[in-house]
Amino acid sequence: MPFQAYIPRSQSTGRFYIDHTENLAKRIFEHNNSRTVSIKNRALWELVCSEPFETRAEAAPRDAIQSEGLLRLPYVVTDTP
């Protein structure tokens, strides 16, 4: 299964979170059920965008670059509250 760099947005705070995963559906479920310590209590999360990669080695640098604000995925939603 390919890896995905992804960006969900908290519906309660409007904040974004940037990460990568091998199972996107499972990861969004974990976010929405407060099973992710770093973003616990900020549910519900909606997926803004994702980008597939063949390997974790390709996906991880993409989310690191996103976190630093140096690069935007081409299809990021810009209508933030």
C-alpha positions in Angstrom: 0.0 0.0 0.0 1.4 3.4 -0.8 2.0 6.1 1.8 0.2 9.3 1.9 1.2 12.8 3.0 -2.0 14.4 4.3 -3.5 17.5 5.8 -6.7 17.4 7.9 -8.3 20.5 9.5 -9.9 20.6 12.9 -13.5 21.5 12.6 -13.5 22.9 16.2 -10.4 25.1 15.9 -9.8 25.5 12.2 -6.1 24.4 12.7 -4.3 22.2 10.3 -2.2 19.1 11.0 0.4 17.7 8.7 1.5 14.1 8.7 2.0 10.9 6.6 0.6 7.4 7.0 0.3 4.1 5.3 -3.5 3.8 6.1 -5.2 7.1 5.6 -8.7 6.0 6.6 -7.5 4.4 9.8 -5.4 7.5 10.7 -8.4 9.9 10.2 -10.5 7.6 12.3 -7.8 7.8 15.1 -7.8 11.6 14.9 -11.6 11.8 15.1 -11.6 9.5 18.1 -8.9 11.3 20.1 -6.4 8.4 19.7 -3.6 10.7 18.5 -1.9 12.2 21.6 -0.5 15.3 19.8 -3.9 16.5 18.6 -6.2 14.9 21.2 -9.3 16.9 22.1 -9.4 18.8 18.8 -11.8 16.5 16.9 -13.6 16.4 14.5 -11.1 16.4 11.6 -11.9 16.8 7.9 -9.4 15.8 5.3 -8.3 18.8 3.3 -5.9 17.0 0.9 -3.6 14.1 0.5 -0.9 13.0 -1.8 0.2 9.4 -2.5 3.8 8.2 -2.5 5.3 4.8 -3.1 7.5 4.8 0.0 7.6 6.4 3.5 11.0 7.9 2.5 9.2 9.9 -0.2 6.2 10.9 2.0 8.0 11.9 5.2 10.1 14.7 3.6 6.9 16.1 2.0 5.1 16.4 5.4 8.3 17.9 6.9 8.4 20.5 4.2 4.7 21.2 4.6 5.2 21.6 8.4 7.8 24.3 7.8 5.5 26.1 5.4 8.0 26.0 2.6 5.8 24.1 0.2 2.0 23.8 -0.4 0.4 20.8 -1.9 -1.2 21.9 -5.1 -4.8 21.2 -4.0 -4.9 22.6 -0.5 -8.2 24.2 0.3 -7.7 27.9 1.1 -11.1 28.8 2.6 -9.9 28.6 6.2 -12.0 30.2 9.0 
